[in-house]
Amino acid sequence: MPDTALRWLTPELRTTFYYMTVFTTAGAATVYAGIWFTDKGLDPAQIGIINAVPVFIMLVLNMLVGRLADRASDWRQVIVIGALLGGVFPIGLFFVHDFWGILLFWTLGAIPLAAIGPVADAAAMRMTRRNGTDYGAIRAWGTVGYMTAIYATGQIVMLLGGGAFLPLFVGLALLRGMVALGLPNFRAPAHERTLAVPQGAGRLREVMQPWFLLPLIGWSMVFATHLILNAFQGLLWKEQGLPELGIGLLIALGAASEAAMMFLFKRLSSRFPARTLILVSALVSVARWIIMGFSPDWPFLIGLQLLHSVTFALGFMGCVHFIANWTSEDIAAEAQSFFTVLQQGFSVAALLGFGWLIGLVGAGAYFAAAIFAAIGALLIWLSMQMMRPKATT
């Protein structure tokens, strides 16, 4: 009887519940973490260090975590452990009030979540491919959860004051850990894996060739250009004279278009090769950043924010599918973690470079972003000349 009653709770639905919580702490932090850090007496340089340290650490650890996840009996084990640690460590923020203490517990809370991100993407992708379901529809709910957390945090802080931020942030982290306990096993049963014919490379070094690396490097460059939006766009739009409400609506519009693309991606991936979609993402990014460099007005900004569905979501989803097309389950998490390391590396370079450029030329930094994205597009195109894309299925 219980099995029949819970039959609707499919592995895909349980994974969707988890993804709905994954980015909620990031949404809350986007709204108020900077203000909370300032209220604790931290200066901008210290806030920058707190945000940068987890990224630098994960440049070293991501590949290791991916390799360990692939060697486990199921990817679920690593995801659950990471989610639980990411929920427990932020509790320490209640007991520290200086830079070093906040740096320690903020980093300890961020690292497990960053480490399991690519593992969860790889696991969900492999499970949905095996079951004939839609990874994009699952991943899209992560963006919906992020948007919901942004709205909820703004409302809660407005009603209850800044003191509500930390309990909310920690509560969301703990909720994510609890929901992770309900995740399914992602790998096929042992007897199915024994009978299955390996699909794709069984070791990462087998695909460490230019045709495989260039599209991932190229789109990681495109991804890095989006950090102007994340880190500086609100400031640039405010200097352009846009009201804060309008800025918030534009950011929400971009996130909504991202989720919409993920819901629709399966239809596109059945018609076009993954690298074709990645190349389209890069080329549209070039056009988007060129127009952004001219500080356009409202009508153009609405259209440009809608293009976030192509410049980010289409490219990211294309890369996840590209990796899955050419690698086997034996290295699924490690390969996805390698892609994450590329994104993080170019992100660090972009934050440093674009931050300096924006100080010099303001929105003109988008022209440099367009050049950066164009180089990425060229690398993707070169890969397609070296190795023809796999036919879509």
TISE-994230 format. One record per residue (C-alpha): residue number from 1; residue in one letter; y, z, x. Coordinates in nm, 3 decimals. Layout:
BEGIN
RONU num residu       v       w       u
RONU NUM      A       Y       Z       X
...
//
This chain:
BEGIN
RONU num residu       v       w       u
RONU   1      M   0.000   0.000   0.000
RONU   2      P   0.261   0.086   0.267
RONU   3      D   0.180  -0.237   0.452
RONU   4      T   0.237  -0.437   0.135
RONU   5      A   0.560  -0.254   0.057
RONU   6      L   0.696  -0.316   0.407
RONU   7      R   0.581  -0.677   0.435
RONU   8      W   0.940  -0.794   0.384
RONU   9      L   1.038  -0.610   0.705
RONU  10      T   0.947  -0.903   0.927
RONU  11      P   0.982  -0.903   1.308
RONU  12      E   1.281  -1.134   1.266
RONU  13      L   1.452  -0.897   1.023
RONU  14      R   1.393  -0.595   1.246
RONU  15      T   1.539  -0.790   1.538
RONU  16      T   1.836  -0.888   1.323
RONU  17      F   1.906  -0.522   1.242
RONU  18      Y   1.911  -0.451   1.615
RONU  19      Y   2.148  -0.738   1.692
RONU  20      M   2.385  -0.614   1.422
RONU  21      T   2.434  -0.300   1.634
RONU  22      V   2.433  -0.453   1.984
RONU  23      F   2.801  -0.540   2.015
RONU  24      T   2.948  -0.267   1.795
RONU  25      T   3.052  -0.049   2.088
RONU  26      A   3.216  -0.353   2.248
RONU  27      G   3.406  -0.411   1.924
RONU  28      A   3.524  -0.050   1.912
RONU  29      A   3.625  -0.064   2.279
RONU  30      T   3.818  -0.387   2.223
RONU  31      V   4.035  -0.213   1.967
RONU  32      Y   4.102   0.126   2.127
RONU  33      A   3.935   0.190   2.463
RONU  34      G   4.244   0.087   2.660
RONU  35      I   4.459   0.325   2.457
RONU  36      W   4.200   0.604   2.492
RONU  37      F   4.191   0.557   2.871
RONU  38      T   4.571   0.573   2.881
RONU  39      D   4.576   0.889   2.672
RONU  40      K   4.341   1.041   2.929
RONU  41      G   4.605   0.980   3.194
RONU  42      L   4.451   0.671   3.359
RONU  43      D   4.678   0.403   3.499
RONU  44      P   4.618   0.024   3.462
RONU  45      A   4.454  -0.002   3.806
RONU  46      Q   4.204   0.272   3.720
RONU  47      I   4.130   0.112   3.382
RONU  48      G   4.063  -0.216   3.563
RONU  49      I   3.818  -0.041   3.797
RONU  50      I   3.634   0.120   3.505
RONU  51      N   3.586  -0.222   3.343
RONU  52      A   3.491  -0.396   3.667
RONU  53      V   3.240  -0.153   3.821
RONU  54      P   2.959  -0.213   3.566
RONU  55      V   2.995  -0.589   3.617
RONU  56      F   2.962  -0.560   3.994
RONU  57      I   2.658  -0.334   3.965
RONU  58      M   2.486  -0.567   3.718
RONU  59      L   2.531  -0.860   3.956
RONU  60      V   2.270  -0.681   4.166
RONU  61      L   2.049  -0.525   3.897
RONU  62      N   2.020  -0.793   3.626
RONU  63      M   1.756  -1.003   3.800
RONU  64      L   1.553  -0.693   3.887
RONU  65      V   1.554  -0.571   3.526
RONU  66      G   1.455  -0.916   3.401
RONU  67      R   1.163  -0.930   3.645
RONU  68      L   1.044  -0.583   3.541
RONU  69      A   1.069  -0.677   3.173
RONU  70      D   0.854  -0.985   3.229
RONU  71      R   0.587  -0.775   3.398
RONU  72      A   0.575  -0.518   3.117
RONU  73      S   0.316  -0.560   2.842
RONU  74      D   0.604  -0.646   2.608
RONU  75      W   0.979  -0.699   2.649
RONU  76      R   1.033  -0.442   2.374
RONU  77      Q   0.968  -0.152   2.611
RONU  78      V   1.259  -0.235   2.840
RONU  79      I   1.493  -0.310   2.548
RONU  80      V   1.419   0.023   2.378
RONU  81      I   1.457   0.225   2.699
RONU  82      G   1.788   0.054   2.780
RONU  83      A   1.922   0.102   2.426
RONU  84      L   1.831   0.472   2.426
RONU  85      L   1.992   0.531   2.767
RONU  86      G   2.298   0.337   2.651
RONU  87      G   2.321   0.576   2.358
RONU  88      V   2.270   0.903   2.544
RONU  89      F   2.489   0.853   2.853
RONU  90      P   2.822   0.807   2.663
RONU  91      I   2.782   1.160   2.525
RONU  92      G   2.900   1.275   2.870
RONU  93      L   3.246   1.132   2.791
RONU  94      F   3.307   1.434   2.568
RONU  95      F   3.293   1.662   2.873
RONU  96      V   3.503   1.475   3.132
RONU  97      H   3.877   1.427   3.150
RONU  98      D   3.948   1.279   3.493
RONU  99      F   3.912   0.930   3.639
RONU 100      W   3.590   0.989   3.831
RONU 101      G   3.411   1.157   3.543
RONU 102      I   3.511   0.888   3.295
RONU 103      L   3.414   0.617   3.546
RONU 104      L   3.070   0.776   3.590
RONU 105      F   2.974   0.809   3.224
RONU 106      W   3.139   0.485   3.111
RONU 107      T   2.944   0.300   3.381
RONU 108      L   2.617   0.480   3.301
RONU 109      G   2.659   0.384   2.936
RONU 110      A   2.750   0.022   3.006
RONU 111      I   2.481  -0.065   3.262
RONU 112      P   2.168  -0.020   3.043
RONU 113      L   2.320  -0.228   2.765
RONU 114      A   2.424  -0.505   3.005
RONU 115      A   2.079  -0.501   3.165
RONU 116      I   1.885  -0.545   2.842
RONU 117      G   2.115  -0.809   2.692
RONU 118      P   1.945  -1.111   2.853
RONU 119      V   1.603  -0.952   2.799
RONU 120      A   1.670  -0.925   2.425
RONU 121      D   1.795  -1.286   2.411
RONU 122      A   1.485  -1.413   2.592
RONU 123      A   1.251  -1.204   2.377
RONU 124      A   1.409  -1.308   2.047
RONU 125      M   1.413  -1.674   2.152
RONU 126      R   1.042  -1.676   2.245
RONU 127      M   0.940  -1.491   1.929
RONU 128      T   1.130  -1.726   1.698
RONU 129      R   0.997  -2.035   1.875
RONU 130      R   0.642  -1.911   1.833
RONU 131      N   0.698  -1.822   1.466
RONU 132      G   0.901  -2.132   1.381
RONU 133      T   1.205  -1.925   1.282
RONU 134      D   1.570  -1.934   1.389
RONU 135      Y   1.701  -1.744   1.692
RONU 136      G   2.057  -1.857   1.621
RONU 137      A   2.060  -1.691   1.279
RONU 138      I   1.949  -1.364   1.440
RONU 139      R   2.201  -1.383   1.724
RONU 140      A   2.483  -1.465   1.484
RONU 141      W   2.450  -1.123   1.324
RONU 142      G   2.546  -0.975   1.659
RONU 143      T   2.885  -1.141   1.625
RONU 144      V   2.911  -1.024   1.264
RONU 145      G   2.842  -0.668   1.379
RONU 146      Y   3.108  -0.704   1.649
RONU 147      M   3.368  -0.821   1.394
RONU 148      T   3.276  -0.541   1.155
RONU 149      A   3.314  -0.281   1.430
RONU 150      I   3.658  -0.416   1.522
RONU 151      Y   3.777  -0.387   1.163
RONU 152      A   3.617  -0.048   1.104
RONU 153      T   3.754   0.099   1.426
RONU 154      G   4.107  -0.012   1.341
RONU 155      Q   4.084   0.142   0.994
RONU 156      I   3.924   0.468   1.110
RONU 157      V   4.173   0.522   1.392
RONU 158      M   4.461   0.445   1.156
RONU 159      L   4.335   0.700   0.901
RONU 160      L   4.206   0.975   1.131
RONU 161      G   4.403   0.924   1.452
RONU 162      G   4.302   0.846   1.809
RONU 163      G   4.078   1.150   1.827
RONU 164      A   3.826   0.969   1.608
RONU 165      F   3.764   0.694   1.865
RONU 166      L   3.522   0.873   2.098
RONU 167      P   3.297   1.018   1.823
RONU 168      L   3.288   0.672   1.664
RONU 169      F   3.209   0.500   1.995
RONU 170      V   2.930   0.744   2.082
RONU 171      G   2.795   0.732   1.728
RONU 172      L   2.766   0.354   1.742
RONU 173      A   2.589   0.377   2.078
RONU 174      L   2.338   0.628   1.937
RONU 175      L   2.288   0.415   1.626
RONU 176      R   2.198   0.116   1.845
RONU 177      G   1.937   0.324   2.027
RONU 178      M   1.783   0.446   1.700
RONU 179      V   1.768   0.094   1.554
RONU 180      A   1.602  -0.032   1.875
RONU 181      L   1.306   0.196   1.800
RONU 182      G   1.227  -0.031   1.506
RONU 183      L   1.204  -0.348   1.716
RONU 184      P   0.875  -0.541   1.696
RONU 185      N   0.655  -0.651   1.982
RONU 186      F   0.790  -0.988   2.092
RONU 187      R   0.506  -1.137   2.295
RONU 188      A   0.213  -1.313   2.135
RONU 189      P  -0.105  -1.100   2.106
RONU 190      A  -0.310  -1.085   2.426
RONU 191      H  -0.585  -1.316   2.298
RONU 192      E  -0.327  -1.579   2.198
RONU 193      R  -0.164  -1.564   2.539
RONU 194      T  -0.502  -1.609   2.706
RONU 195      L  -0.577  -1.922   2.504
RONU 196      A  -0.226  -2.069   2.523
RONU 197      V  -0.145  -2.350   2.761
RONU 198      P   0.153  -2.248   2.981
RONU 199      Q   0.472  -2.426   2.878
RONU 200      G   0.728  -2.463   3.157
RONU 201      A   0.759  -2.307   3.499
RONU 202      G   0.566  -1.987   3.565
RONU 203      R   0.784  -1.882   3.858
RONU 204      L   1.160  -1.898   3.888
RONU 205      R   1.151  -2.075   4.224
RONU 206      E   0.971  -2.367   4.058
RONU 207      V   1.290  -2.458   3.869
RONU 208      M   1.543  -2.360   4.135
RONU 209      Q   1.637  -2.723   4.176
RONU 210      P   1.975  -2.897   4.130
RONU 211      W   1.889  -3.052   3.791
RONU 212      F   1.813  -2.702   3.651
RONU 213      L   2.084  -2.506   3.830
RONU 214      L   2.381  -2.739   3.777
RONU 215      P   2.408  -2.709   3.395
RONU 216      L   2.379  -2.330   3.413
RONU 217      I   2.640  -2.311   3.689
RONU 218      G   2.861  -2.563   3.510
RONU 219      W   2.857  -2.382   3.178
RONU 220      S   2.901  -2.044   3.348
RONU 221      M   3.228  -2.187   3.479
RONU 222      V   3.318  -2.287   3.122
RONU 223      F   3.225  -1.938   3.001
RONU 224      A   3.451  -1.782   3.263
RONU 225      T   3.752  -1.975   3.132
RONU 226      H   3.711  -1.796   2.798
RONU 227      L   3.803  -1.469   2.965
RONU 228      I   4.169  -1.566   2.938
RONU 229      L   4.117  -1.527   2.563
RONU 230      N   3.944  -1.192   2.600
RONU 231      A   4.173  -1.038   2.861
RONU 232      F   4.515  -1.201   2.824
RONU 233      Q   4.546  -1.401   2.503
RONU 234      G   4.687  -1.122   2.288
RONU 235      L   4.960  -1.064   2.545
RONU 236      L   5.040  -1.435   2.575
RONU 237      W   5.061  -1.481   2.199
RONU 238      K   5.282  -1.175   2.165
RONU 239      E   5.518  -1.316   2.429
RONU 240      Q   5.512  -1.641   2.231
RONU 241      G   5.647  -1.448   1.930
RONU 242      L   5.337  -1.420   1.712
RONU 243      P   5.311  -1.102   1.500
RONU 244      E   5.029  -0.859   1.571
RONU 245      L   4.867  -0.927   1.233
RONU 246      G   4.864  -1.299   1.310
RONU 247      I   4.710  -1.237   1.652
RONU 248      G   4.435  -1.028   1.494
RONU 249      L   4.362  -1.296   1.235
RONU 250      L   4.337  -1.565   1.503
RONU 251      I   4.094  -1.356   1.708
RONU 252      A   3.886  -1.290   1.395
RONU 253      L   3.888  -1.661   1.312
RONU 254      G   3.745  -1.743   1.654
RONU 255      A   3.469  -1.485   1.614
RONU 256      A   3.385  -1.610   1.264
RONU 257      S   3.357  -1.969   1.387
RONU 258      E   3.126  -1.848   1.665
RONU 259      A   2.892  -1.685   1.413
RONU 260      A   2.898  -1.993   1.191
RONU 261      M   2.789  -2.217   1.480
RONU 262      M   2.500  -1.986   1.562
RONU 263      F   2.382  -1.998   1.202
RONU 264      L   2.395  -2.379   1.212
RONU 265      F   2.267  -2.433   1.565
RONU 266      K   1.902  -2.496   1.474
RONU 267      R   1.999  -2.816   1.293
RONU 268      L   2.189  -2.943   1.596
RONU 269      S   1.917  -2.847   1.844
RONU 270      S   1.662  -3.047   1.644
RONU 271      R   1.874  -3.363   1.682
RONU 272      F   2.026  -3.340   2.030
RONU 273      P   1.893  -3.233   2.374
RONU 274      A   2.018  -2.896   2.497
RONU 275      R   2.214  -3.039   2.790
RONU 276      T   2.392  -3.284   2.562
RONU 277      L   2.518  -2.991   2.356
RONU 278      I   2.615  -2.800   2.670
RONU 279      L   2.812  -3.100   2.796
RONU 280      V   2.993  -3.136   2.462
RONU 281      S   3.087  -2.767   2.484
RONU 282      A   3.235  -2.818   2.831
RONU 283      L   3.431  -3.132   2.738
RONU 284      V   3.577  -2.974   2.425
RONU 285      S   3.674  -2.673   2.638
RONU 286      V   3.876  -2.900   2.866
RONU 287      A   4.069  -3.037   2.568
RONU 288      R   4.113  -2.691   2.414
RONU 289      W   4.261  -2.538   2.729
RONU 290      I   4.495  -2.833   2.792
RONU 291      I   4.644  -2.793   2.444
RONU 292      M   4.661  -2.413   2.483
RONU 293      G   4.863  -2.464   2.800
RONU 294      F   5.149  -2.603   2.591
RONU 295      S   5.176  -2.278   2.387
RONU 296      P   5.123  -2.456   2.051
RONU 297      D   5.236  -2.317   1.717
RONU 298      W   5.035  -2.182   1.423
RONU 299      P   4.870  -2.498   1.281
RONU 300      F   4.736  -2.596   1.623
RONU 301      L   4.625  -2.242   1.706
RONU 302      I   4.413  -2.224   1.390
RONU 303      G   4.232  -2.543   1.487
RONU 304      L   4.195  -2.431   1.848
RONU 305      Q   4.042  -2.101   1.742
RONU 306      L   3.794  -2.285   1.522
RONU 307      L   3.691  -2.479   1.835
RONU 308      H   3.558  -2.150   1.973
RONU 309      S   3.243  -2.241   1.779
RONU 310      V   3.198  -2.536   2.015
RONU 311      T   3.344  -2.415   2.344
RONU 312      F   3.152  -2.086   2.344
RONU 313      A   2.876  -2.065   2.080
RONU 314      L   2.746  -2.420   2.117
RONU 315      G   2.738  -2.395   2.496
RONU 316      F   2.578  -2.052   2.508
RONU 317      M   2.309  -2.142   2.257
RONU 318      G   2.246  -2.470   2.437
RONU 319      C   2.190  -2.285   2.765
RONU 320      V   1.948  -2.035   2.609
RONU 321      H   1.748  -2.323   2.464
RONU 322      F   1.765  -2.519   2.791
RONU 323      I   1.618  -2.223   2.981
RONU 324      A   1.343  -2.179   2.723
RONU 325      N   1.260  -2.552   2.736
RONU 326      W   1.180  -2.547   3.107
RONU 327      T   1.037  -2.199   3.169
RONU 328      S   0.730  -2.016   3.041
RONU 329      E   0.710  -1.669   2.885
RONU 330      D   0.602  -1.536   3.224
RONU 331      I   0.961  -1.557   3.353
RONU 332      A   1.157  -1.565   3.026
RONU 333      A   1.363  -1.249   3.085
RONU 334      E   1.411  -1.314   3.457
RONU 335      A   1.540  -1.666   3.393
RONU 336      Q   1.778  -1.545   3.122
RONU 337      S   1.896  -1.265   3.352
RONU 338      F   1.966  -1.522   3.624
RONU 339      F   2.189  -1.710   3.379
RONU 340      T   2.369  -1.384   3.298
RONU 341      V   2.431  -1.319   3.669
RONU 342      L   2.593  -1.662   3.701
RONU 343      Q   2.822  -1.586   3.407
RONU 344      Q   2.917  -1.248   3.552
RONU 345      G   2.988  -1.390   3.896
RONU 346      F   3.221  -1.659   3.767
RONU 347      S   3.376  -1.407   3.527
RONU 348      V   3.484  -1.182   3.815
RONU 349      A   3.637  -1.479   3.995
RONU 350      A   3.811  -1.595   3.677
RONU 351      L   3.958  -1.252   3.595
RONU 352      L   4.104  -1.223   3.942
RONU 353      G   4.230  -1.580   3.960
RONU 354      F   4.362  -1.617   3.607
RONU 355      G   4.525  -1.275   3.616
RONU 356      W   4.725  -1.385   3.920
RONU 357      L   4.810  -1.724   3.766
RONU 358      I   4.925  -1.578   3.435
RONU 359      G   5.165  -1.356   3.626
RONU 360      L   5.312  -1.670   3.783
RONU 361      V   5.305  -1.935   3.511
RONU 362      G   5.204  -1.760   3.187
RONU 363      A   5.022  -1.990   2.944
RONU 364      G   5.030  -2.258   3.213
RONU 365      A   4.719  -2.087   3.354
RONU 366      Y   4.528  -2.271   3.084
RONU 367      F   4.578  -2.595   3.278
RONU 368      A   4.387  -2.439   3.567
RONU 369      A   4.121  -2.328   3.318
RONU 370      A   4.094  -2.689   3.198
RONU 371      I   4.035  -2.809   3.556
RONU 372      F   3.774  -2.535   3.606
RONU 373      A   3.595  -2.640   3.284
RONU 374      A   3.614  -3.007   3.385
RONU 375      I   3.432  -2.929   3.710
RONU 376      G   3.170  -2.750   3.504
RONU 377      A   3.132  -3.055   3.279
RONU 378      L   3.085  -3.277   3.584
RONU 379      L   2.803  -3.055   3.711
RONU 380      I   2.629  -3.069   3.372
RONU 381      W   2.659  -3.450   3.366
RONU 382      L   2.518  -3.477   3.718
RONU 383      S   2.213  -3.274   3.611
RONU 384      M   2.148  -3.519   3.329
RONU 385      Q   2.147  -3.805   3.579
RONU 386      M   1.898  -3.623   3.802
RONU 387      M   1.649  -3.529   3.530
RONU 388      R   1.641  -3.680   3.184
RONU 389      P   1.669  -3.420   2.904
RONU 390      K   1.352  -3.328   2.718
RONU 391      A   1.316  -3.488   2.379
RONU 392      T   1.418  -3.261   2.093
RONU 393      T   1.149  -3.110   1.872
//
